[in-house]
Amino acid sequence: MIGSRNVLKAFLLACLEPTGKLREFENVGDLTSRFALLEELKTLPFGAVWDYHCMTQEVPVGLDWLEILKKYESDVLSQR
C-alpha cells in the first residue's frame, strides 16, 4: 500500500513538473532561470493537489490510511 501510494505520488509530481519550461531554459543556456524554477517547484502545493486527488477518489487523505493499514495488518496478516 505504501509503495503504491508513493508510485502514484511520483507520477503526479512528474505530471506537475514544467518539463517543457525547464528544457527551454536549458536549451538557451539560461541555467539561472532553470535553477530558480527547480527551487520554486519545491514549495509548490503538491501536497494539496495530492490531498484533493485522494478526496475525489474517496480514499483516505493524509495519514488517515495508516490506521486502515494497521488494522489490516492486525486482522489479516497476523493470521498468516
mmCIF file of the N, C-alpha and C atoms, coordinates in Angstrom:
data_MODEL
# 
_entry.id   MODEL 
# 
loop_
_atom_site.group_PDB 
_atom_site.id 
_atom_site.type_symbol 
_atom_site.label_atom_id 
_atom_site.label_alt_id 
_atom_site.label_comp_id 
_atom_site.label_asym_id 
_atom_site.label_entity_id 
_atom_site.label_seq_id 
_atom_site.pdbx_PDB_ins_code 
_atom_site.Cartn_x 
_atom_site.Cartn_y 
_atom_site.Cartn_z 
_atom_site.occupancy 
_atom_site.B_iso_or_equiv 
_atom_site.pdbx_formal_charge 
_atom_site.auth_seq_id 
_atom_site.auth_comp_id 
_atom_site.auth_asym_id 
_atom_site.auth_atom_id 
_atom_site.pdbx_PDB_model_num 
ATOM 1   N N  . MET A 1 1  ? 0.825   -1.181  0.000   1.00 0.00 ? 1  MET A N  1 
ATOM 2   C CA . MET A 1 1  ? 0.000   0.000   0.000   1.00 0.00 ? 1  MET A CA 1 
ATOM 3   C C  . MET A 1 1  ? 0.877   1.256   0.000   1.00 0.00 ? 1  MET A C  1 
ATOM 4   N N  . ILE A 1 2  ? 1.906   1.254   0.820   1.00 0.00 ? 2  ILE A N  1 
ATOM 5   C CA . ILE A 1 2  ? 2.789   2.423   0.890   1.00 0.00 ? 2  ILE A CA 1 
ATOM 6   C C  . ILE A 1 2  ? 3.475   2.641   -0.459  1.00 0.00 ? 2  ILE A C  1 
ATOM 7   N N  . GLY A 1 3  ? 3.965   1.548   -1.037  1.00 0.00 ? 3  GLY A N  1 
ATOM 8   C CA . GLY A 1 3  ? 4.642   1.650   -2.325  1.00 0.00 ? 3  GLY A CA 1 
ATOM 9   C C  . GLY A 1 3  ? 3.720   2.126   -3.427  1.00 0.00 ? 3  GLY A C  1 
ATOM 10  N N  . SER A 1 4  ? 2.492   1.614   -3.440  1.00 0.00 ? 4  SER A N  1 
ATOM 11  C CA . SER A 1 4  ? 1.525   2.016   -4.473  1.00 0.00 ? 4  SER A CA 1 
ATOM 12  C C  . SER A 1 4  ? 1.205   3.496   -4.388  1.00 0.00 ? 4  SER A C  1 
ATOM 13  N N  . ARG A 1 5  ? 0.991   3.991   -3.169  1.00 0.00 ? 5  ARG A N  1 
ATOM 14  C CA . ARG A 1 5  ? 0.696   5.413   -2.993  1.00 0.00 ? 5  ARG A CA 1 
ATOM 15  C C  . ARG A 1 5  ? 1.888   6.265   -3.427  1.00 0.00 ? 5  ARG A C  1 
ATOM 16  N N  . ASN A 1 6  ? 3.090   5.815   -3.115  1.00 0.00 ? 6  ASN A N  1 
ATOM 17  C CA . ASN A 1 6  ? 4.271   6.598   -3.485  1.00 0.00 ? 6  ASN A CA 1 
ATOM 18  C C  . ASN A 1 6  ? 4.502   6.611   -4.994  1.00 0.00 ? 6  ASN A C  1 
ATOM 19  N N  . VAL A 1 7  ? 4.178   5.510   -5.664  1.00 0.00 ? 7  VAL A N  1 
ATOM 20  C CA . VAL A 1 7  ? 4.287   5.494   -7.125  1.00 0.00 ? 7  VAL A CA 1 
ATOM 21  C C  . VAL A 1 7  ? 3.303   6.489   -7.724  1.00 0.00 ? 7  VAL A C  1 
ATOM 22  N N  . LEU A 1 8  ? 2.067   6.498   -7.213  1.00 0.00 ? 8  LEU A N  1 
ATOM 23  C CA . LEU A 1 8  ? 1.081   7.458   -7.706  1.00 0.00 ? 8  LEU A CA 1 
ATOM 24  C C  . LEU A 1 8  ? 1.517   8.893   -7.441  1.00 0.00 ? 8  LEU A C  1 
ATOM 25  N N  . LYS A 1 9  ? 2.110   9.128   -6.274  1.00 0.00 ? 9  LYS A N  1 
ATOM 26  C CA . LYS A 1 9  ? 2.609   10.479  -5.969  1.00 0.00 ? 9  LYS A CA 1 
ATOM 27  C C  . LYS A 1 9  ? 3.725   10.877  -6.927  1.00 0.00 ? 9  LYS A C  1 
ATOM 28  N N  . ALA A 1 10 ? 4.604   9.923   -7.236  1.00 0.00 ? 10 ALA A N  1 
ATOM 29  C CA . ALA A 1 10 ? 5.701   10.218  -8.162  1.00 0.00 ? 10 ALA A CA 1 
ATOM 30  C C  . ALA A 1 10 ? 5.163   10.563  -9.549  1.00 0.00 ? 10 ALA A C  1 
ATOM 31  N N  . PHE A 1 11 ? 4.144   9.818   -10.002 1.00 0.00 ? 11 PHE A N  1 
ATOM 32  C CA . PHE A 1 11 ? 3.529   10.129  -11.296 1.00 0.00 ? 11 PHE A CA 1 
ATOM 33  C C  . PHE A 1 11 ? 2.896   11.512  -11.280 1.00 0.00 ? 11 PHE A C  1 
ATOM 34  N N  . LEU A 1 12 ? 2.192   11.834  -10.197 1.00 0.00 ? 12 LEU A N  1 
ATOM 35  C CA . LEU A 1 12 ? 1.558   13.144  -10.088 1.00 0.00 ? 12 LEU A CA 1 
ATOM 36  C C  . LEU A 1 12 ? 2.609   14.246  -10.103 1.00 0.00 ? 12 LEU A C  1 
ATOM 37  N N  . LEU A 1 13 ? 3.666   14.062  -9.331  1.00 0.00 ? 13 LEU A N  1 
ATOM 38  C CA . LEU A 1 13 ? 4.729   15.067  -9.283  1.00 0.00 ? 13 LEU A CA 1 
ATOM 39  C C  . LEU A 1 13 ? 5.355   15.256  -10.663 1.00 0.00 ? 13 LEU A C  1 
ATOM 40  N N  . ALA A 1 14 ? 5.546   14.151  -11.389 1.00 0.00 ? 14 ALA A N  1 
ATOM 41  C CA . ALA A 1 14 ? 6.110   14.247  -12.741 1.00 0.00 ? 14 ALA A CA 1 
ATOM 42  C C  . ALA A 1 14 ? 5.162   14.990  -13.678 1.00 0.00 ? 14 ALA A C  1 
ATOM 43  N N  . CYS A 1 15 ? 3.866   14.763  -13.516 1.00 0.00 ? 15 CYS A N  1 
ATOM 44  C CA . CYS A 1 15 ? 2.887   15.451  -14.364 1.00 0.00 ? 15 CYS A CA 1 
ATOM 45  C C  . CYS A 1 15 ? 2.834   16.950  -14.071 1.00 0.00 ? 15 CYS A C  1 
ATOM 46  N N  . LEU A 1 16 ? 3.081   17.319  -12.832 1.00 0.00 ? 16 LEU A N  1 
ATOM 47  C CA . LEU A 1 16 ? 3.018   18.726  -12.450 1.00 0.00 ? 16 LEU A CA 1 
ATOM 48  C C  . LEU A 1 16 ? 4.296   19.489  -12.784 1.00 0.00 ? 16 LEU A C  1 
ATOM 49  N N  . GLU A 1 17 ? 5.389   18.769  -13.017 1.00 0.00 ? 17 GLU A N  1 
ATOM 50  C CA . GLU A 1 17 ? 6.660   19.433  -13.300 1.00 0.00 ? 17 GLU A CA 1 
ATOM 51  C C  . GLU A 1 17 ? 6.618   20.115  -14.670 1.00 0.00 ? 17 GLU A C  1 
ATOM 52  N N  . PRO A 1 18 ? 7.041   21.359  -14.730 1.00 0.00 ? 18 PRO A N  1 
ATOM 53  C CA . PRO A 1 18 ? 7.036   22.081  -16.021 1.00 0.00 ? 18 PRO A CA 1 
ATOM 54  C C  . PRO A 1 18 ? 8.259   21.705  -16.863 1.00 0.00 ? 18 PRO A C  1 
ATOM 55  N N  . THR A 1 19 ? 8.278   20.465  -17.323 1.00 0.00 ? 19 THR A N  1 
ATOM 56  C CA . THR A 1 19 ? 9.432   19.936  -18.045 1.00 0.00 ? 19 THR A CA 1 
ATOM 57  C C  . THR A 1 19 ? 9.771   20.763  -19.277 1.00 0.00 ? 19 THR A C  1 
ATOM 58  N N  . GLY A 1 20 ? 8.759   21.178  -19.995 1.00 0.00 ? 20 GLY A N  1 
ATOM 59  C CA . GLY A 1 20 ? 8.999   21.972  -21.200 1.00 0.00 ? 20 GLY A CA 1 
ATOM 60  C C  . GLY A 1 20 ? 9.734   23.265  -20.899 1.00 0.00 ? 20 GLY A C  1 
ATOM 61  N N  . LYS A 1 21 ? 9.311   23.945  -19.851 1.00 0.00 ? 21 LYS A N  1 
ATOM 62  C CA . LYS A 1 21 ? 9.955   25.206  -19.462 1.00 0.00 ? 21 LYS A CA 1 
ATOM 63  C C  . LYS A 1 21 ? 11.387  24.954  -19.003 1.00 0.00 ? 21 LYS A C  1 
ATOM 64  N N  . LEU A 1 22 ? 11.603  23.879  -18.260 1.00 0.00 ? 22 LEU A N  1 
ATOM 65  C CA . LEU A 1 22 ? 12.960  23.547  -17.812 1.00 0.00 ? 22 LEU A CA 1 
ATOM 66  C C  . LEU A 1 22 ? 13.869  23.270  -19.009 1.00 0.00 ? 22 LEU A C  1 
ATOM 67  N N  . ARG A 1 23 ? 13.361  22.518  -19.993 1.00 0.00 ? 23 ARG A N  1 
ATOM 68  C CA . ARG A 1 23 ? 14.145  22.234  -21.209 1.00 0.00 ? 23 ARG A CA 1 
ATOM 69  C C  . ARG A 1 23 ? 14.445  23.507  -21.985 1.00 0.00 ? 23 ARG A C  1 
ATOM 70  N N  . GLU A 1 24 ? 13.440  24.369  -22.057 1.00 0.00 ? 24 GLU A N  1 
ATOM 71  C CA . GLU A 1 24 ? 13.617  25.635  -22.774 1.00 0.00 ? 24 GLU A CA 1 
ATOM 72  C C  . GLU A 1 24 ? 14.755  26.447  -22.151 1.00 0.00 ? 24 GLU A C  1 
ATOM 73  N N  . PHE A 1 25 ? 14.739  26.574  -20.835 1.00 0.00 ? 25 PHE A N  1 
ATOM 74  C CA . PHE A 1 25 ? 15.812  27.301  -20.149 1.00 0.00 ? 25 PHE A CA 1 
ATOM 75  C C  . PHE A 1 25 ? 17.168  26.657  -20.413 1.00 0.00 ? 25 PHE A C  1 
ATOM 76  N N  . GLU A 1 26 ? 17.199  25.327  -20.362 1.00 0.00 ? 26 GLU A N  1 
ATOM 77  C CA . GLU A 1 26 ? 18.471  24.631  -20.573 1.00 0.00 ? 26 GLU A CA 1 
ATOM 78  C C  . GLU A 1 26 ? 18.962  24.801  -22.010 1.00 0.00 ? 26 GLU A C  1 
ATOM 79  N N  . ASN A 1 27 ? 18.057  24.707  -22.968 1.00 0.00 ? 27 ASN A N  1 
ATOM 80  C CA . ASN A 1 27 ? 18.445  24.813  -24.377 1.00 0.00 ? 27 ASN A CA 1 
ATOM 81  C C  . ASN A 1 27 ? 18.999  26.183  -24.738 1.00 0.00 ? 27 ASN A C  1 
ATOM 82  N N  . VAL A 1 28 ? 18.495  27.236  -24.108 1.00 0.00 ? 28 VAL A N  1 
ATOM 83  C CA . VAL A 1 28 ? 19.008  28.573  -24.418 1.00 0.00 ? 28 VAL A CA 1 
ATOM 84  C C  . VAL A 1 28 ? 20.167  28.958  -23.498 1.00 0.00 ? 28 VAL A C  1 
ATOM 85  N N  . GLY A 1 29 ? 20.548  28.053  -22.613 1.00 0.00 ? 29 GLY A N  1 
ATOM 86  C CA . GLY A 1 29 ? 21.682  28.309  -21.732 1.00 0.00 ? 29 GLY A CA 1 
ATOM 87  C C  . GLY A 1 29 ? 21.345  29.165  -20.526 1.00 0.00 ? 29 GLY A C  1 
ATOM 88  N N  . ASP A 1 30 ? 20.068  29.319  -20.216 1.00 0.00 ? 30 ASP A N  1 
ATOM 89  C CA . ASP A 1 30 ? 19.648  30.121  -19.063 1.00 0.00 ? 30 ASP A CA 1 
ATOM 90  C C  . ASP A 1 30 ? 19.545  29.217  -17.835 1.00 0.00 ? 30 ASP A C  1 
ATOM 91  N N  . LEU A 1 31 ? 20.701  28.797  -17.359 1.00 0.00 ? 31 LEU A N  1 
ATOM 92  C CA . LEU A 1 31 ? 20.735  27.860  -16.238 1.00 0.00 ? 31 LEU A CA 1 
ATOM 93  C C  . LEU A 1 31 ? 20.307  28.510  -14.921 1.00 0.00 ? 31 LEU A C  1 
ATOM 94  N N  . THR A 1 32 ? 20.446  29.829  -14.823 1.00 0.00 ? 32 THR A N  1 
ATOM 95  C CA . THR A 1 32 ? 19.992  30.526  -13.620 1.00 0.00 ? 32 THR A CA 1 
ATOM 96  C C  . THR A 1 32 ? 18.479  30.402  -13.479 1.00 0.00 ? 32 THR A C  1 
ATOM 97  N N  . SER A 1 33 ? 17.757  30.635  -14.566 1.00 0.00 ? 33 SER A N  1 
ATOM 98  C CA . SER A 1 33 ? 16.296  30.513  -14.528 1.00 0.00 ? 33 SER A CA 1 
ATOM 99  C C  . SER A 1 33 ? 15.887  29.065  -14.295 1.00 0.00 ? 33 SER A C  1 
ATOM 100 N N  . ARG A 1 34 ? 16.603  28.142  -14.896 1.00 0.00 ? 34 ARG A N  1 
ATOM 101 C CA . ARG A 1 34 ? 16.313  26.715  -14.692 1.00 0.00 ? 34 ARG A CA 1 
ATOM 102 C C  . ARG A 1 34 ? 16.456  26.356  -13.224 1.00 0.00 ? 34 ARG A C  1 
ATOM 103 N N  . PHE A 1 35 ? 17.547  26.788  -12.622 1.00 0.00 ? 35 PHE A N  1 
ATOM 104 C CA . PHE A 1 35 ? 17.786  26.511  -11.206 1.00 0.00 ? 35 PHE A CA 1 
ATOM 105 C C  . PHE A 1 35 ? 16.719  27.170  -10.329 1.00 0.00 ? 35 PHE A C  1 
ATOM 106 N N  . ALA A 1 36 ? 16.374  28.414  -10.650 1.00 0.00 ? 36 ALA A N  1 
ATOM 107 C CA . ALA A 1 36 ? 15.355  29.131  -9.877  1.00 0.00 ? 36 ALA A CA 1 
ATOM 108 C C  . ALA A 1 36 ? 14.011  28.413  -9.958  1.00 0.00 ? 36 ALA A C  1 
ATOM 109 N N  . LEU A 1 37 ? 13.643  27.937  -11.143 1.00 0.00 ? 37 LEU A N  1 
ATOM 110 C CA . LEU A 1 37 ? 12.379  27.214  -11.305 1.00 0.00 ? 37 LEU A CA 1 
ATOM 111 C C  . LEU A 1 37 ? 12.402  25.899  -10.532 1.00 0.00 ? 37 LEU A C  1 
ATOM 112 N N  . LEU A 1 38 ? 13.520  25.187  -10.577 1.00 0.00 ? 38 LEU A N  1 
ATOM 113 C CA . LEU A 1 38 ? 13.632  23.943  -9.806  1.00 0.00 ? 38 LEU A CA 1 
ATOM 114 C C  . LEU A 1 38 ? 13.476  24.206  -8.309  1.00 0.00 ? 38 LEU A C  1 
ATOM 115 N N  . GLU A 1 39 ? 14.049  25.288  -7.833  1.00 0.00 ? 39 GLU A N  1 
ATOM 116 C CA . GLU A 1 39 ? 13.900  25.636  -6.420  1.00 0.00 ? 39 GLU A CA 1 
ATOM 117 C C  . GLU A 1 39 ? 12.463  26.031  -6.100  1.00 0.00 ? 39 GLU A C  1 
ATOM 118 N N  . GLU A 1 40 ? 11.824  26.742  -7.013  1.00 0.00 ? 40 GLU A N  1 
ATOM 119 C CA . GLU A 1 40 ? 10.435  27.154  -6.812  1.00 0.00 ? 40 GLU A CA 1 
ATOM 120 C C  . GLU A 1 40 ? 9.507   25.942  -6.742  1.00 0.00 ? 40 GLU A C  1 
ATOM 121 N N  . LEU A 1 41 ? 9.813   24.922  -7.521  1.00 0.00 ? 41 LEU A N  1 
ATOM 122 C CA . LEU A 1 41 ? 8.998   23.703  -7.524  1.00 0.00 ? 41 LEU A CA 1 
ATOM 123 C C  . LEU A 1 41 ? 8.919   23.059  -6.141  1.00 0.00 ? 41 LEU A C  1 
ATOM 124 N N  . LYS A 1 42 ? 9.951   23.236  -5.356  1.00 0.00 ? 42 LYS A N  1 
ATOM 125 C CA . LYS A 1 42 ? 9.989   22.617  -4.024  1.00 0.00 ? 42 LYS A CA 1 
ATOM 126 C C  . LYS A 1 42 ? 8.922   23.170  -3.090  1.00 0.00 ? 42 LYS A C  1 
ATOM 127 N N  . THR A 1 43 ? 8.435   24.377  -3.379  1.00 0.00 ? 43 THR A N  1 
ATOM 128 C CA . THR A 1 43 ? 7.454   24.988  -2.484  1.00 0.00 ? 43 THR A CA 1 
ATOM 129 C C  . THR A 1 43 ? 6.046   25.033  -3.084  1.00 0.00 ? 43 THR A C  1 
ATOM 130 N N  . LEU A 1 44 ? 5.878   24.471  -4.276  1.00 0.00 ? 44 LEU A N  1 
ATOM 131 C CA . LEU A 1 44 ? 4.545   24.454  -4.862  1.00 0.00 ? 44 LEU A CA 1 
ATOM 132 C C  . LEU A 1 44 ? 3.656   23.494  -4.081  1.00 0.00 ? 44 LEU A C  1 
ATOM 133 N N  . PRO A 1 45 ? 2.357   23.707  -4.109  1.00 0.00 ? 45 PRO A N  1 
ATOM 134 C CA . PRO A 1 45 ? 1.441   22.934  -3.253  1.00 0.00 ? 45 PRO A CA 1 
ATOM 135 C C  . PRO A 1 45 ? 1.137   21.529  -3.765  1.00 0.00 ? 45 PRO A C  1 
ATOM 136 N N  . PHE A 1 46 ? 2.174   20.729  -3.978  1.00 0.00 ? 46 PHE A N  1 
ATOM 137 C CA . PHE A 1 46 ? 1.976   19.347  -4.420  1.00 0.00 ? 46 PHE A CA 1 
ATOM 138 C C  . PHE A 1 46 ? 1.086   18.580  -3.449  1.00 0.00 ? 46 PHE A C  1 
ATOM 139 N N  . GLY A 1 47 ? 1.296   18.794  -2.159  1.00 0.00 ? 47 GLY A N  1 
ATOM 140 C CA . GLY A 1 47 ? 0.519   18.084  -1.140  1.00 0.00 ? 47 GLY A CA 1 
ATOM 141 C C  . GLY A 1 47 ? -0.968  18.385  -1.236  1.00 0.00 ? 47 GLY A C  1 
ATOM 142 N N  . ALA A 1 48 ? -1.314  19.622  -1.519  1.00 0.00 ? 48 ALA A N  1 
ATOM 143 C CA . ALA A 1 48 ? -2.721  19.996  -1.649  1.00 0.00 ? 48 ALA A CA 1 
ATOM 144 C C  . ALA A 1 48 ? -3.349  19.318  -2.862  1.00 0.00 ? 48 ALA A C  1 
ATOM 145 N N  . VAL A 1 49 ? -2.603  19.217  -3.949  1.00 0.00 ? 49 VAL A N  1 
ATOM 146 C CA . VAL A 1 49 ? -3.099  18.545  -5.146  1.00 0.00 ? 49 VAL A CA 1 
ATOM 147 C C  . VAL A 1 49 ? -3.302  17.061  -4.851  1.00 0.00 ? 49 VAL A C  1 
ATOM 148 N N  . TRP A 1 50 ? -2.334  16.448  -4.148  1.00 0.00 ? 50 TRP A N  1 
ATOM 149 C CA . TRP A 1 50 ? -2.447  15.036  -3.788  1.00 0.00 ? 50 TRP A CA 1 
ATOM 150 C C  . TRP A 1 50 ? -3.641  14.807  -2.867  1.00 0.00 ? 50 TRP A C  1 
ATOM 151 N N  . ASP A 1 51 ? -3.823  15.651  -1.870  1.00 0.00 ? 51 ASP A N  1 
ATOM 152 C CA . ASP A 1 51 ? -4.958  15.502  -0.955  1.00 0.00 ? 51 ASP A CA 1 
ATOM 153 C C  . ASP A 1 51 ? -6.284  15.636  -1.707  1.00 0.00 ? 51 ASP A C  1 
ATOM 154 N N  . TYR A 1 52 ? -6.351  16.582  -2.630  1.00 0.00 ? 52 TYR A N  1 
ATOM 155 C CA . TYR A 1 52 ? -7.567  16.753  -3.428  1.00 0.00 ? 52 TYR A CA 1 
ATOM 156 C C  . TYR A 1 52 ? -7.832  15.505  -4.274  1.00 0.00 ? 52 TYR A C  1 
ATOM 157 N N  . HIS A 1 53 ? -6.784  14.964  -4.868  1.00 0.00 ? 53 HIS A N  1 
ATOM 158 C CA . HIS A 1 53 ? -6.922  13.733  -5.658  1.00 0.00 ? 53 HIS A CA 1 
ATOM 159 C C  . HIS A 1 53 ? -7.477  12.604  -4.785  1.00 0.00 ? 53 HIS A C  1 
ATOM 160 N N  . CYS A 1 54 ? -6.911  12.431  -3.612  1.00 0.00 ? 54 CYS A N  1 
ATOM 161 C CA . CYS A 1 54 ? -7.380  11.376  -2.703  1.00 0.00 ? 54 CYS A CA 1 
ATOM 162 C C  . CYS A 1 54 ? -8.843  11.598  -2.331  1.00 0.00 ? 54 CYS A C  1 
ATOM 163 N N  . MET A 1 55 ? -9.189  12.835  -2.043  1.00 0.00 ? 55 MET A N  1 
ATOM 164 C CA . MET A 1 55 ? -10.551 13.171  -1.656  1.00 0.00 ? 55 MET A CA 1 
ATOM 165 C C  . MET A 1 55 ? -11.530 12.857  -2.795  1.00 0.00 ? 55 MET A C  1 
ATOM 166 N N  . THR A 1 56 ? -11.174 13.219  -4.020  1.00 0.00 ? 56 THR A N  1 
ATOM 167 C CA . THR A 1 56 ? -12.070 12.969  -5.144  1.00 0.00 ? 56 THR A CA 1 
ATOM 168 C C  . THR A 1 56 ? -12.181 11.483  -5.471  1.00 0.00 ? 56 THR A C  1 
ATOM 169 N N  . GLN A 1 57 ? -11.155 10.716  -5.105  1.00 0.00 ? 57 GLN A N  1 
ATOM 170 C CA . GLN A 1 57 ? -11.184 9.270   -5.342  1.00 0.00 ? 57 GLN A CA 1 
ATOM 171 C C  . GLN A 1 57 ? -11.776 8.511   -4.160  1.00 0.00 ? 57 GLN A C  1 
ATOM 172 N N  . GLU A 1 58 ? -12.192 9.279   -3.145  1.00 0.00 ? 58 GLU A N  1 
ATOM 173 C CA . GLU A 1 58 ? -12.803 8.725   -1.933  1.00 0.00 ? 58 GLU A CA 1 
ATOM 174 C C  . GLU A 1 58 ? -11.894 7.716   -1.234  1.00 0.00 ? 58 GLU A C  1 
ATOM 175 N N  . VAL A 1 59 ? -10.623 8.088   -1.134  1.00 0.00 ? 59 VAL A N  1 
ATOM 176 C CA . VAL A 1 59 ? -9.661  7.316   -0.353  1.00 0.00 ? 59 VAL A CA 1 
ATOM 177 C C  . VAL A 1 59 ? -9.137  8.210   0.759   1.00 0.00 ? 59 VAL A C  1 
ATOM 178 N N  . PRO A 1 60 ? -8.586  7.629   1.815   1.00 0.00 ? 60 PRO A N  1 
ATOM 179 C CA . PRO A 1 60 ? -8.133  8.429   2.951   1.00 0.00 ? 60 PRO A CA 1 
ATOM 180 C C  . PRO A 1 60 ? -7.116  9.500   2.555   1.00 0.00 ? 60 PRO A C  1 
ATOM 181 N N  . VAL A 1 61 ? -7.253  10.648  3.183   1.00 0.00 ? 61 VAL A N  1 
ATOM 182 C CA . VAL A 1 61 ? -6.367  11.793  2.938   1.00 0.00 ? 61 VAL A CA 1 
ATOM 183 C C  . VAL A 1 61 ? -5.331  11.865  4.058   1.00 0.00 ? 61 VAL A C  1 
ATOM 184 N N  . GLY A 1 62 ? -4.129  12.327  3.714   1.00 0.00 ? 62 GLY A N  1 
ATOM 185 C CA . GLY A 1 62 ? -3.074  12.460  4.722   1.00 0.00 ? 62 GLY A CA 1 
ATOM 186 C C  . GLY A 1 62 ? -2.650  11.096  5.244   1.00 0.00 ? 62 GLY A C  1 
ATOM 187 N N  . LEU A 1 63 ? -2.499  11.009  6.554   1.00 0.00 ? 63 LEU A N  1 
ATOM 188 C CA . LEU A 1 63 ? -2.100  9.738   7.170   1.00 0.00 ? 63 LEU A CA 1 
ATOM 189 C C  . LEU A 1 63 ? -3.287  8.906   7.639   1.00 0.00 ? 63 LEU A C  1 
ATOM 190 N N  . ASP A 1 64 ? -4.494  9.301   7.234   1.00 0.00 ? 64 ASP A N  1 
ATOM 191 C CA . ASP A 1 64 ? -5.676  8.544   7.640   1.00 0.00 ? 64 ASP A CA 1 
ATOM 192 C C  . ASP A 1 64 ? -5.627  7.101   7.160   1.00 0.00 ? 64 ASP A C  1 
ATOM 193 N N  . TRP A 1 65 ? -4.947  6.841   6.057   1.00 0.00 ? 65 TRP A N  1 
ATOM 194 C CA . TRP A 1 65 ? -4.828  5.494   5.520   1.00 0.00 ? 65 TRP A CA 1 
ATOM 195 C C  . TRP A 1 65 ? -4.003  4.584   6.418   1.00 0.00 ? 65 TRP A C  1 
ATOM 196 N N  . LEU A 1 66 ? -3.154  5.168   7.245   1.00 0.00 ? 66 LEU A N  1 
ATOM 197 C CA . LEU A 1 66 ? -2.256  4.375   8.085   1.00 0.00 ? 66 LEU A CA 1 
ATOM 198 C C  . LEU A 1 66 ? -3.031  3.521   9.087   1.00 0.00 ? 66 LEU A C  1 
ATOM 199 N N  . GLU A 1 67 ? -4.095  4.055   9.639   1.00 0.00 ? 67 GLU A N  1 
ATOM 200 C CA . GLU A 1 67 ? -4.913  3.279   10.573  1.00 0.00 ? 67 GLU A CA 1 
ATOM 201 C C  . GLU A 1 67 ? -5.571  2.090   9.873   1.00 0.00 ? 67 GLU A C  1 
ATOM 202 N N  . ILE A 1 68 ? -5.997  2.285   8.639   1.00 0.00 ? 68 ILE A N  1 
ATOM 203 C CA . ILE A 1 68 ? -6.587  1.187   7.867   1.00 0.00 ? 68 ILE A CA 1 
ATOM 204 C C  . ILE A 1 68 ? -5.547  0.106   7.630   1.00 0.00 ? 68 ILE A C  1 
ATOM 205 N N  . LEU A 1 69 ? -4.334  0.512   7.287   1.00 0.00 ? 69 LEU A N  1 
ATOM 206 C CA . LEU A 1 69 ? -3.252  -0.440  7.063   1.00 0.00 ? 69 LEU A CA 1 
ATOM 207 C C  . LEU A 1 69 ? -2.924  -1.212  8.343   1.00 0.00 ? 69 LEU A C  1 
ATOM 208 N N  . LYS A 1 70 ? -2.852  -0.523  9.462   1.00 0.00 ? 70 LYS A N  1 
ATOM 209 C CA . LYS A 1 70 ? -2.537  -1.190  10.729  1.00 0.00 ? 70 LYS A CA 1 
ATOM 210 C C  . LYS A 1 70 ? -3.633  -2.180  11.119  1.00 0.00 ? 70 LYS A C  1 
ATOM 211 N N  . LYS A 1 71 ? -4.881  -1.814  10.857  1.00 0.00 ? 71 LYS A N  1 
ATOM 212 C CA . LYS A 1 71 ? -5.992  -2.741  11.146  1.00 0.00 ? 71 LYS A CA 1 
ATOM 213 C C  . LYS A 1 71 ? -5.877  -3.971  10.261  1.00 0.00 ? 71 LYS A C  1 
ATOM 214 N N  . TYR A 1 72 ? -5.554  -3.785  8.999   1.00 0.00 ? 72 TYR A N  1 
ATOM 215 C CA . TYR A 1 72 ? -5.363  -4.903  8.072   1.00 0.00 ? 72 TYR A CA 1 
ATOM 216 C C  . TYR A 1 72 ? -4.230  -5.806  8.557   1.00 0.00 ? 72 TYR A C  1 
ATOM 217 N N  . GLU A 1 73 ? -3.128  -5.190  8.977   1.00 0.00 ? 73 GLU A N  1 
ATOM 218 C CA . GLU A 1 73 ? -2.005  -5.986  9.469   1.00 0.00 ? 73 GLU A CA 1 
ATOM 219 C C  . GLU A 1 73 ? -2.409  -6.822  10.676  1.00 0.00 ? 73 GLU A C  1 
ATOM 220 N N  . SER A 1 74 ? -3.126  -6.231  11.596  1.00 0.00 ? 74 SER A N  1 
ATOM 221 C CA . SER A 1 74 ? -3.508  -6.976  12.808  1.00 0.00 ? 74 SER A CA 1 
ATOM 222 C C  . SER A 1 74 ? -4.606  -8.003  12.529  1.00 0.00 ? 74 SER A C  1 
ATOM 223 N N  . ASP A 1 75 ? -5.551  -7.696  11.644  1.00 0.00 ? 75 ASP A N  1 
ATOM 224 C CA . ASP A 1 75 ? -6.658  -8.618  11.379  1.00 0.00 ? 75 ASP A CA 1 
ATOM 225 C C  . ASP A 1 75 ? -6.305  -9.720  10.387  1.00 0.00 ? 75 ASP A C  1 
ATOM 226 N N  . VAL A 1 76 ? -5.538  -9.379  9.350   1.00 0.00 ? 76 VAL A N  1 
ATOM 227 C CA . VAL A 1 76 ? -5.299  -10.330 8.263   1.00 0.00 ? 76 VAL A CA 1 
ATOM 228 C C  . VAL A 1 76 ? -3.901  -10.897 8.313   1.00 0.00 ? 76 VAL A C  1 
ATOM 229 N N  . LEU A 1 77 ? -2.903  -10.032 8.310   1.00 0.00 ? 77 LEU A N  1 
ATOM 230 C CA . LEU A 1 77 ? -1.527  -10.513 8.216   1.00 0.00 ? 77 LEU A CA 1 
ATOM 231 C C  . LEU A 1 77 ? -1.094  -11.294 9.449   1.00 0.00 ? 77 LEU A C  1 
ATOM 232 N N  . SER A 1 78 ? -1.622  -10.957 10.597  1.00 0.00 ? 78 SER A N  1 
ATOM 233 C CA . SER A 1 78 ? -1.230  -11.672 11.811  1.00 0.00 ? 78 SER A CA 1 
ATOM 234 C C  . SER A 1 78 ? -1.753  -13.098 11.816  1.00 0.00 ? 78 SER A C  1 
ATOM 235 N N  . GLN A 1 79 ? -2.732  -13.405 10.966  1.00 0.00 ? 79 GLN A N  1 
ATOM 236 C CA . GLN A 1 79 ? -3.304  -14.750 10.895  1.00 0.00 ? 79 GLN A CA 1 
ATOM 237 C C  . GLN A 1 79 ? -2.506  -15.686 9.987   1.00 0.00 ? 79 GLN A C  1 
ATOM 238 N N  . ARG A 1 80 ? -1.528  -15.141 9.311   1.00 0.00 ? 80 ARG A N  1 
ATOM 239 C CA . ARG A 1 80 ? -0.721  -15.977 8.370   1.00 0.00 ? 80 ARG A CA 1 
ATOM 240 C C  . ARG A 1 80 ? 0.365   -16.705 9.097   1.00 0.00 ? 80 ARG A C  1 
# 
